[in-house]
Amino acid sequence: MSSLIKSFPSLAAELSRQLRLTGRAPLANQIDSAAVARVTFDGDANAGYIYVHPSRELNVVETNIMGVRHGETLEIETPYWTNIDTDNLGRLVGIEILAPGDMKDELRKYADG
């Protein structure tokens, strides 16, 4: 799949802007360079999820000793009611869209299910 900015430009721009405003520039940088891994959309819930490829590979210690787990879920104020998930190493994992509005067709287009 393509970059987040190319596939979902309005969402990526809004998330990046809001993250910078709240002092989370490193996470905003990850949004700016994120590559979409896959997209799901649940028509019954009217919600979508965009999975992204990790921004960096893990080193040996991170892989074998620390391990990867859920880090945090950040509610980001956008017109789309979005939550950003990170892993315990601060890498962007995915974006949950709870009110897709005008993005619904885009999410359905890219959805794998």
PyRosetta script that sets phi, psi and omega in degrees:
from pyrosetta import init, pose_from_sequence

init()
pose = pose_from_sequence("MSSLIKSFPSLAAELSRQLRLTGRAPLANQIDSAAVARVTFDGDANAGYIYVHPSRELNVVETNIMGVRHGETLEIETPYWTNIDTDNLGRLVGIEILAPGDMKDELRKYADG")
pose.set_psi(1, 175.7)
pose.set_omega(1, -175.2)
pose.set_phi(2, -98.0)
pose.set_psi(2, -171.3)
pose.set_omega(2, -179.5)
pose.set_phi(3, -71.8)
pose.set_psi(3, 156.2)
pose.set_omega(3, 177.9)
pose.set_phi(4, -61.4)
pose.set_psi(4, -42.1)
pose.set_omega(4, -178.1)
pose.set_phi(5, -64.0)
pose.set_psi(5, -35.2)
pose.set_omega(5, 179.9)
pose.set_phi(6, -77.3)
pose.set_psi(6, -40.0)
pose.set_omega(6, -177.1)
pose.set_phi(7, -77.5)
pose.set_psi(7, -39.5)
pose.set_omega(7, -176.3)
pose.set_phi(8, -134.5)
pose.set_psi(8, 67.9)
pose.set_omega(8, -172.1)
pose.set_phi(9, -59.8)
pose.set_psi(9, -43.6)
pose.set_omega(9, -177.5)
pose.set_phi(10, -67.9)
pose.set_psi(10, -39.9)
pose.set_omega(10, 178.1)
pose.set_phi(11, -64.7)
pose.set_psi(11, -48.7)
pose.set_omega(11, -178.7)
pose.set_phi(12, -60.1)
pose.set_psi(12, -43.7)
pose.set_omega(12, -179.7)
pose.set_phi(13, -63.8)
pose.set_psi(13, -43.3)
pose.set_omega(13, -178.8)
pose.set_phi(14, -67.9)
pose.set_psi(14, -42.0)
pose.set_omega(14, 178.2)
pose.set_phi(15, -63.6)
pose.set_psi(15, -45.6)
pose.set_omega(15, 179.8)
pose.set_phi(16, -59.9)
pose.set_psi(16, -44.6)
pose.set_omega(16, -179.9)
pose.set_phi(17, -62.5)
pose.set_psi(17, -48.1)
pose.set_omega(17, -178.3)
pose.set_phi(18, -64.9)
pose.set_psi(18, -39.0)
pose.set_omega(18, 178.7)
pose.set_phi(19, -64.7)
pose.set_psi(19, -40.6)
pose.set_omega(19, 178.1)
pose.set_phi(20, -65.1)
pose.set_psi(20, -39.1)
pose.set_omega(20, 179.0)
pose.set_phi(21, -64.0)
pose.set_psi(21, -28.4)
pose.set_omega(21, -178.7)
pose.set_phi(22, -98.3)
pose.set_psi(22, 14.0)
pose.set_omega(22, 175.0)
pose.set_phi(23, 79.5)
pose.set_psi(23, 22.1)
pose.set_omega(23, -179.4)
pose.set_phi(24, -114.6)
pose.set_psi(24, 53.3)
pose.set_omega(24, -178.1)
pose.set_phi(25, -58.9)
pose.set_psi(25, -40.2)
pose.set_omega(25, 178.8)
pose.set_phi(26, -59.4)
pose.set_psi(26, -37.9)
pose.set_omega(26, 177.5)
pose.set_phi(27, -71.5)
pose.set_psi(27, -36.3)
pose.set_omega(27, 175.6)
pose.set_phi(28, -61.6)
pose.set_psi(28, -39.6)
pose.set_omega(28, 177.7)
pose.set_phi(29, -62.2)
pose.set_psi(29, -36.8)
pose.set_omega(29, 177.5)
pose.set_phi(30, -66.7)
pose.set_psi(30, -38.2)
pose.set_omega(30, 175.9)
pose.set_phi(31, -60.4)
pose.set_psi(31, -45.5)
pose.set_omega(31, -177.3)
pose.set_phi(32, -61.1)
pose.set_psi(32, -31.2)
pose.set_omega(32, -176.5)
pose.set_phi(33, -110.0)
pose.set_psi(33, 6.2)
pose.set_omega(33, -175.0)
pose.set_phi(34, -65.1)
pose.set_psi(34, 141.0)
pose.set_omega(34, 173.6)
pose.set_phi(35, -109.1)
pose.set_psi(35, 129.9)
pose.set_omega(35, -178.1)
pose.set_phi(36, -72.9)
pose.set_psi(36, 128.3)
pose.set_omega(36, 176.7)
pose.set_phi(37, -89.6)
pose.set_psi(37, -48.1)
pose.set_omega(37, 176.5)
pose.set_phi(38, -164.9)
pose.set_psi(38, 165.3)
pose.set_omega(38, -178.2)
pose.set_phi(39, -132.6)
pose.set_psi(39, 139.2)
pose.set_omega(39, 172.8)
pose.set_phi(40, -123.1)
pose.set_psi(40, 152.0)
pose.set_omega(40, 176.2)
pose.set_phi(41, -142.3)
pose.set_psi(41, 128.8)
pose.set_omega(41, 178.1)
pose.set_phi(42, -106.8)
pose.set_psi(42, 105.9)
pose.set_omega(42, -178.1)
pose.set_phi(43, -64.0)
pose.set_psi(43, -34.1)
pose.set_omega(43, 179.4)
pose.set_phi(44, -66.2)
pose.set_psi(44, -40.4)
pose.set_omega(44, 179.8)
pose.set_phi(45, -87.8)
pose.set_psi(45, -13.1)
pose.set_omega(45, -176.3)
pose.set_phi(46, 55.3)
pose.set_psi(46, 48.1)
pose.set_omega(46, -178.0)
pose.set_phi(47, -141.9)
pose.set_psi(47, 152.6)
pose.set_omega(47, 179.3)
pose.set_phi(48, -131.8)
pose.set_psi(48, 164.2)
pose.set_omega(48, 176.9)
pose.set_phi(49, -138.7)
pose.set_psi(49, 131.6)
pose.set_omega(49, 178.2)
pose.set_phi(50, -110.4)
pose.set_psi(50, 113.4)
pose.set_omega(50, 176.1)
pose.set_phi(51, -87.5)
pose.set_psi(51, 136.9)
pose.set_omega(51, 179.3)
pose.set_phi(52, -120.3)
pose.set_psi(52, 154.8)
pose.set_omega(52, 174.9)
pose.set_phi(53, -72.1)
pose.set_psi(53, 145.3)
pose.set_omega(53, 179.0)
pose.set_phi(54, -58.0)
pose.set_psi(54, 146.3)
pose.set_omega(54, -177.4)
pose.set_phi(55, -73.3)
pose.set_psi(55, -21.0)
pose.set_omega(55, 178.0)
pose.set_phi(56, -151.7)
pose.set_psi(56, 155.6)
pose.set_omega(56, 176.9)
pose.set_phi(57, -76.9)
pose.set_psi(57, 155.7)
pose.set_omega(57, 177.9)
pose.set_phi(58, -84.3)
pose.set_psi(58, 148.5)
pose.set_omega(58, 173.7)
pose.set_phi(59, -86.6)
pose.set_psi(59, 178.5)
pose.set_omega(59, -175.3)
pose.set_phi(60, -61.0)
pose.set_psi(60, -43.7)
pose.set_omega(60, -179.4)
pose.set_phi(61, -64.7)
pose.set_psi(61, -45.3)
pose.set_omega(61, 179.7)
pose.set_phi(62, -62.3)
pose.set_psi(62, -39.0)
pose.set_omega(62, -178.6)
pose.set_phi(63, -73.0)
pose.set_psi(63, -49.5)
pose.set_omega(63, -170.6)
pose.set_phi(64, -92.1)
pose.set_psi(64, -22.6)
pose.set_omega(64, -176.1)
pose.set_phi(65, -112.6)
pose.set_psi(65, -53.9)
pose.set_omega(65, -176.8)
pose.set_phi(66, -74.8)
pose.set_psi(66, -46.4)
pose.set_omega(66, -176.7)
pose.set_phi(67, 74.4)
pose.set_psi(67, 162.3)
pose.set_omega(67, -179.2)
pose.set_phi(68, -104.4)
pose.set_psi(68, 129.4)
pose.set_omega(68, 177.6)
pose.set_phi(69, -138.6)
pose.set_psi(69, 172.2)
pose.set_omega(69, 175.2)
pose.set_phi(70, -64.3)
pose.set_psi(70, 135.3)
pose.set_omega(70, 178.9)
pose.set_phi(71, -96.2)
pose.set_psi(71, -74.4)
pose.set_omega(71, 179.1)
pose.set_phi(72, -152.2)
pose.set_psi(72, 160.3)
pose.set_omega(72, 173.7)
pose.set_phi(73, -115.8)
pose.set_psi(73, 122.4)
pose.set_omega(73, -178.2)
pose.set_phi(74, -109.1)
pose.set_psi(74, 125.8)
pose.set_omega(74, 174.1)
pose.set_phi(75, -82.8)
pose.set_psi(75, 121.3)
pose.set_omega(75, -178.4)
pose.set_phi(76, -111.9)
pose.set_psi(76, 126.7)
pose.set_omega(76, -176.9)
pose.set_phi(77, -74.3)
pose.set_psi(77, 107.2)
pose.set_omega(77, 175.3)
pose.set_phi(78, -141.4)
pose.set_psi(78, 167.8)
pose.set_omega(78, 176.1)
pose.set_phi(79, -64.6)
pose.set_psi(79, -12.9)
pose.set_omega(79, -174.8)
pose.set_phi(80, -99.0)
pose.set_psi(80, 3.8)
pose.set_omega(80, -176.4)
pose.set_phi(81, 50.2)
pose.set_psi(81, 77.7)
pose.set_omega(81, -173.4)
pose.set_phi(82, -110.4)
pose.set_psi(82, 147.9)
pose.set_omega(82, 171.3)
pose.set_phi(83, -123.7)
pose.set_psi(83, 138.2)
pose.set_omega(83, 177.0)
pose.set_phi(84, -109.3)
pose.set_psi(84, 131.3)
pose.set_omega(84, 176.3)
pose.set_phi(85, -104.2)
pose.set_psi(85, 136.5)
pose.set_omega(85, 174.7)
pose.set_phi(86, -123.4)
pose.set_psi(86, 162.7)
pose.set_omega(86, 173.7)
pose.set_phi(87, -92.8)
pose.set_psi(87, 178.8)
pose.set_omega(87, -177.2)
pose.set_phi(88, -68.1)
pose.set_psi(88, -7.0)
pose.set_omega(88, 178.4)
pose.set_phi(89, -104.5)
pose.set_psi(89, 9.9)
pose.set_omega(89, 175.8)
pose.set_phi(90, 81.9)
pose.set_psi(90, 10.3)
pose.set_omega(90, -179.9)
pose.set_phi(91, -88.2)
pose.set_psi(91, 139.8)
pose.set_omega(91, 175.4)
pose.set_phi(92, -63.4)
pose.set_psi(92, 130.4)
pose.set_omega(92, -179.9)
pose.set_phi(93, -109.6)
pose.set_psi(93, -43.5)
pose.set_omega(93, -177.9)
pose.set_phi(94, -171.4)
pose.set_psi(94, 171.9)
pose.set_omega(94, -177.7)
pose.set_phi(95, -131.3)
pose.set_psi(95, 124.2)
pose.set_omega(95, 177.6)
pose.set_phi(96, -98.4)
pose.set_psi(96, 130.3)
pose.set_omega(96, 179.9)
pose.set_phi(97, -115.1)
pose.set_psi(97, 111.6)
pose.set_omega(97, -174.2)
pose.set_phi(98, -95.7)
pose.set_psi(98, -16.8)
pose.set_omega(98, 177.3)
pose.set_phi(99, -138.2)
pose.set_psi(99, 77.7)
pose.set_omega(99, -171.2)
pose.set_phi(100, -65.9)
pose.set_psi(100, -25.0)
pose.set_omega(100, 177.9)
pose.set_phi(101, 48.9)
pose.set_psi(101, -121.9)
pose.set_omega(101, -177.5)
pose.set_phi(102, -72.3)
pose.set_psi(102, -4.6)
pose.set_omega(102, 177.6)
pose.set_phi(103, -89.6)
pose.set_psi(103, -7.1)
pose.set_omega(103, -174.1)
pose.set_phi(104, -54.7)
pose.set_psi(104, -45.9)
pose.set_omega(104, -179.1)
pose.set_phi(105, -65.1)
pose.set_psi(105, -38.9)
pose.set_omega(105, 177.5)
pose.set_phi(106, -62.9)
pose.set_psi(106, -45.1)
pose.set_omega(106, 179.5)
pose.set_phi(107, -61.6)
pose.set_psi(107, -45.1)
pose.set_omega(107, 178.8)
pose.set_phi(108, -61.8)
pose.set_psi(108, -39.6)
pose.set_omega(108, -179.0)
pose.set_phi(109, -60.5)
pose.set_psi(109, -41.6)
pose.set_omega(109, -176.9)
pose.set_phi(110, -91.0)
pose.set_psi(110, -11.8)
pose.set_omega(110, -175.8)
pose.set_phi(111, -62.6)
pose.set_psi(111, 142.9)
pose.set_omega(111, -179.1)
pose.set_phi(112, -96.8)
pose.set_psi(112, 2.5)
pose.set_omega(112, -176.6)
pose.set_phi(113, -138.1)
pose.dump_pdb("model.pdb")
